Amino acid sequence: MASTVWVVTGANRGIGLEFVKQILDLPNTTVIAGARSPEKAADLQKLSQQFEGRLFAVPLDLSDSNTVQAVVETVKKSHKDGVDFLINNAGVLGTFAQIKDQDLEDLKHVLLTNVVGTFAVTKAFLPLLKSGKKRTIINMSSDAGCLTQNASFIHDDRPSDAGMALSYRASKVAVNMGYGPTLTTGQSVQAMMKLIMALTQTQTGKYLLYDGSEMPW
């Protein structure tokens, strides 16, 4: 039986790394784990040794189209049957600032990484995804991208830390977490994995929470 192939971006730590761990716990799975500097990601390197032949840590910088294409070419050679799941998890937060103080270079960097970079990865992997069995793309967003919940960011007289993350909010609206560990990374990813494995065509394009409930735009 052919292995189910997953690509996870931003896999060096946090949610991305936890996705890698939990996917590898599933039988007959292979993971392509992208990170800007995988050689510096100690936990990812340990997993690569533990799951040799099933986990491949590759350099992937969403702001650099050359690394994106290089990863795709590598996967084409090693996994000719295609890719089943793409989890677009990588992203940057940027600085917190109100509109009047927002640095334009910071805004451009966040949008280039979180929006253009995610688009570039998805576009590059589409042919491989079409050849796969599951053909599933998961874009990790944030409730910072929910316009319904976040109107306060436009009010200069009512600033909040969350309301000041303008570049991050904009990027998450485009690709569609709050503060405080309301649940662990492991619990969050476990719930998301359960949701991902049960996705159907009717949920295409939905903005879903980790528990499967739908977020308003």
Sequence and secondary structure as in RCSB ss.txt:
>XXXX:A:sequence
MASTVWVVTGANRGIGLEFVKQILDLPNTTVIAGARSPEKAADLQKLSQQFEGRLFAVPLDLSDSNTVQAVVETV
KKSHKDGVDFLINNAGVLGTFAQIKDQDLEDLKHVLLTNVVGTFAVTKAFLPLLKSGKKRTIINMSSDAGCLTQN
ASFIHDDRPSDAGMALSYRASKVAVNMGYGPTLTTGQSVQAMMKLIMALTQTQTGKYLLYDGSEMPW
>XXXX:A:secstr
   EEEEESSTTSHHHHHHHHHHHTSTTEEEEEEES GGG HHHHHHHHHTTTTEEEEE  TT HHHHHHHHHHH
HHH TT  SEEEE        B GGG  HHHHHHHHIIIIIIHHHHHHHHHHHHHHSSS EEEE   GGG TTT 
GGGG TTS  TGGGBHHHHHHHHHH   SS SS HHHHHHHHHHHHHT  GGGTT  B TTS B   
